[in-house]
Amino acid sequence: MNQFYVATLYQFVKLQEYEQLKLPLLRKMQKMKIKGTIILAREGINGSISGSAESIDIFLKWLRNDSIWNKKLGGLEAKYSMTDKAPFARAKVKLKKEIVTMGIPDIQTEKDSGTYVKPEDWNELILQPDVVTIDVRNNYEIQLGKFKGSKNPQTESFREFPKFARESLNPNKQKKVAMYCTGGIRCEKATSYLKKIGFEEVYHLRGGILKYLEDVPKDDSLWEGECFVFDERVAINHSLEPGDYIQCHACRMPLSKADINHPQYILGESCHLCYQKKSPQQQARYRERQKQIQLAKSRGETHIGEEINKKNSERRFKKLALKKEQRELQKNPTQMIDNKDS
């Protein structure tokens, strides 16, 4: 049985040239047979990737050391887990304004975030009676699992967190705030925001839930339930193995075994959360997609969508290379003559 290693990674660091880094990063992922998504922004890098143990190791060393980054990613950290099914279909690199979207400008995350707490020290902190523990994830993630006694902000997206903080937290009342999220990245911004609005003693779990599950024995754990992850595994248990949830292919929400038995659940098409919320055209598209997946499985083949994506990527590379060559010729019209003469 094949084992796929999954690494989640991020680092807040100034990448002024991030747009120019997309193509070499994507090419490196494809060369190393690394799949998953990496987000680049001026404020840093964020991603979840999978591949063999060797390819992940080589790729992360390249990220930390290669000269294209000007040695800026030396502090890049990663959390690891394993699965026997490929969690990602292809390699993607996206350019965005933020590597995790809060929508608040001038957050100096790389300079002024909260105090890190190691996983082995986390229990002691959140059990203190004067500490308020806040889960920085979204409501649908928290439904699957959480730390004992933690507060749910009831947000549907990270953009809603600043509003929750302003309306529900008070630096004069909550003197000590401990925060956690899946891999740690949202807490970097959330703690920075709290400090910006007047909180002084703010802590966050280093490496997030994933690092806690990796380092803290289950018998000593204060974690309850499973942890939602943003890939085909949907959730992982305390042993970092795929959990008991699947994902609705229509609305992407996690579903339990009870949800799957709901009369409104149709494999690949709908669940009780999105039933009748999708247009007839969308439902037809989901049905056709599921049909093609089942046909591909019955033939022992990869779903045709993956092959199409691969061909599309190849075409994009050729177009980008051609555009780059054309730009270079515009800058130096004699280059083509020189190349022909050489």
N, C-alpha and C positions, 0 to 999 in steps of 0.2 A: 504494500500500500504506500503511495506517495505521501510524503509529509511536506506541507507548505509552511514556511516560517513567515510570520506576519510581524512587521515592525511599524510602530507608530512613532513619529518624530516631529520635532518642531524646534525652532530657535528664533527668538526675537533679536534681530540684528539688522542694521541699516544696509539695504541692498539697492543702492541707487540705480544700478545697471540691471535690475532684475528682468526686464523685458528681453534683454539680449541673452539671458541665461536659459530661456525656455527651450530652445532648439537643442543645444548640447546636452541638457539634462534629459530630454526625452529620448534622444539618440542613445545615451548611455543606458537608460532604463531598458530600451528595446534590445540593445546589444547584450546586456546581462540577463535578458529574459525576466526582468522585474516588471510586475504588474501592480496596478494601484493608481492612486491619484496624489500628486504633489502640487501644492499651491504656493505660488511665489507672489510676493508683494514687496513694496518698498520697506515694509517693517520686518520682513523675514521670510521664513519657510515653514510649511506645515504639510504633513502628509501621512498616509497609511499605504504601505506597500507589502508585497509578498513575493516569495520566490524560494529557491533552495537556500539552505543555511550558508553555503559558500558564496552564492551570488549576493545575498543580503549583506554578508560581512564585507565583501570586496566593494560593493556599492557604497556602503556607509563610510568606509575608509576613504573612498574617492571623494565623497561629499565633504568630509572633514579636512582633506589635505590638498585637493587639486587646486591648481593655480587660478582656475577661472573664477574662484570665489575670493581671490586675494586673501586667503587664509582666514576668512571671516567665520567659517563654520566649525572652528576647532572645538567649540563647546557644545556641539550638537549632541543631544541625548536621544536614546531610543528605548522603547519598551517592547518586549517580545512575547509572542504566543505562538501556538501551533494549531494546525488543522489538517485533516486529511482530504479536504475539498478546496479547490481553488477559490479564494474569497473575492477575487477581482477578475474581470473579463479581459482587461487590456491596460496598457500604460497611458496615463494622461498627465499633462502638466498644464495647470491653469494659471492665468495671470489675473490678480484681483487687487482691489484697493486695500484690503485687509486680509491677513491670513486667517483671522477669525473675526467675524463681522459683529461689532458692537454699535458702530455708527456714531461714535463719539470722537471728535478730532482731538489732537494734541494729548493723547494718552502716552506718557513716556514709559512704556512698559519695560524697555531694556534698562532703564535707569532707576525706576521707582515703583517696584511691585512689593508685595507682601513678603513676610519672612517665611522661608522654606521650612517645612517640617518633614523629617525623614519618616518613611512608613513605619519603622519600628518605634517611633516616638509619638505617632498619631493618636493611638488609643488614650495615652495618658493625657494628651491635650484636650480631646473632645469630651472626656469624662469629667473635666473640671466644671463645677457648677456655675461659674461665672463666664463660661465660654458659650457663645452662640455658634452652632455649626450650620453652615448653609450649603446646600447642594446647588451648584451653579448650572446644572444641566437643565434641559427642557422637561416639561411635565411627563411626556410619553416615555422618556428615558428613566425617570425616577420611578415610574410605575413598576418597572422590572426589578428594581433593587436600590438600596440606599444604605447609608450608615445609620446605625441605631441612634434615634433622637435628633436627627438632622431636620432642618427646616426646608420645605419645598416652596420656592418662590412662585410656583404656578405660572411659569412662562412657557410660551409656545415657540419662542426663538430667543437667541442671546441678545437681540436688539432690545428686548423688553426688560433686561436686567437693570439698566440704570433707573428706569421708572420704579421698579420694585425697591431698589436701594433707597431712592429718595423718599418714597412714601411709607416704607415699612421698617426702615432702620434709622437709628438715631445715635450719633457718636457720643451723646451725653448719657445714653441709657445702655447701649451695647458696647461696653468698653473693650471686650475681647471678641474678635470674630475669626472663626476658622472656616475655610472654604475648600471645596474639592470639586473635581470634575473628572471626566474619563481619563485623559492623559496628562492633564495639567495646564493645557494651553489657555482655556477659557479663564482659569483662575489667575493667570498672569495679568490679564486685562482687568478682571473683576476686582482684584486686590488693588491694582493701580488706581482704578476709579474710586474705590472706597477711600483711599488715602487722599485723593484729589478733593473729595467732598468733606474731609475733616476727620476721618477715622485714623487713629494712630497705631493701635495694636491689632494688626491684621496678619493672619497666618494662612498658608495654603499647603496642601499635601503635595510634596515633591514627587513628580511622576504620575500623579493622579491615582485613580482607582486601580488602573492596570498594574502600576508598580507596587501598590499595596497588596494586591492579590498575589503578585509574584513573590514578595518578600515575607509576608506575614503568614505564619501557619494557620490553617483553618480553625484549629482548636482555640487560638488566641484572637480570632478575628471578630470585629464588631460590624462586619459587612453582612447585610441581610439580602438574600435573593441573588439575582444575576445582574451582569453589567451589559448594557446595550453597547454595541459596537457598530460602526458605520461600514459594514461590508456584508457579504452573503451569509456570514455566521449568525448575524442578527444580535446574538447575546452570547456571553461566555460565563461559565461558572467559576467557583473559587479556585479550581485547578487550571484555569485558563483554557478549558476545553469548550467546544461549542455547547450551548445550553439547550433549553427545551422550547425555544421560541422560533417561529418562522416569520417571514415578512410578507405582507400583502404586496403583490406586484403592481397593484393599482395606486394605492395611497402611501405605500412604503412604511406603514405602521407595523410594530411588532405584534404578533398574535400568539396567544397561548393555545394549549391543546383544547381548552374549552371553547375558545374563539373559533377554532377550526371546525368544530362541530356545530357551530351556529348555522341555521338554515340560510342565512344571507351570505355565507362564505362560499365563493366559487373559485376554485383553484385558478390562479393567474388572472382573474377577472375582477373580483370584488371581495370585501369583507363587510362585517356589520357596521364598521365605522365609515365606509365610503359607499355603501350600497345605495343606488339611485342618485348619488351625487355626481356621477360621471355621465357625460353625454353618450347617446347611442353610438356615435362614431368612436369615442374612446373605448367603450365596452367591446365593440367589434374589433378594434385594433388589439386589445388585450387578449381576446379569444384567439385571434389569428396568431399572435405571438406565442401563446401557450401551445397551440396546435403544432407550430413549427419546432418548439422545444421538445415536445413529446416525440415527434417524428424523428428528430435528430438523435434523441436518446435511443429509440428503438433500432436505429441503424448503427449505433455505436459511434456517432459522429459528433463533432462540435456544432453547436447551434450556428446556423448560417450567419447570424448577426455579427459574430466575432470575426468571421472571415471578411465580411463587408467592411467592418471597422479597420481591419488590418490593411485592406486594399485602399481605403480612404486615407489612412495615415501615410501610406507610400505615395499616393498622389499628392498629398499636402507637402510632403518633403520635397518632391520634385518641383512643385510650384514655388516653394520657398527658396530653393536653391537657384532656380531660374531668376526670380526677382532679385536675389542677392547679387547674382552675376550681372544683371542689368544695371543695378545701382552702382556697382563697382566700375562698370564701363562708362557710366555717365560721369563719374568722378575723374576717371582717367581714360579718355577716348583712345589713347595710344596703346593701352594694355592689350587689346585684341591683336594689333599688328605685331607687338613685341612677342606675344605668345606664339603667333604663327611662324615668326622668324626663328624662334628658338628650337 
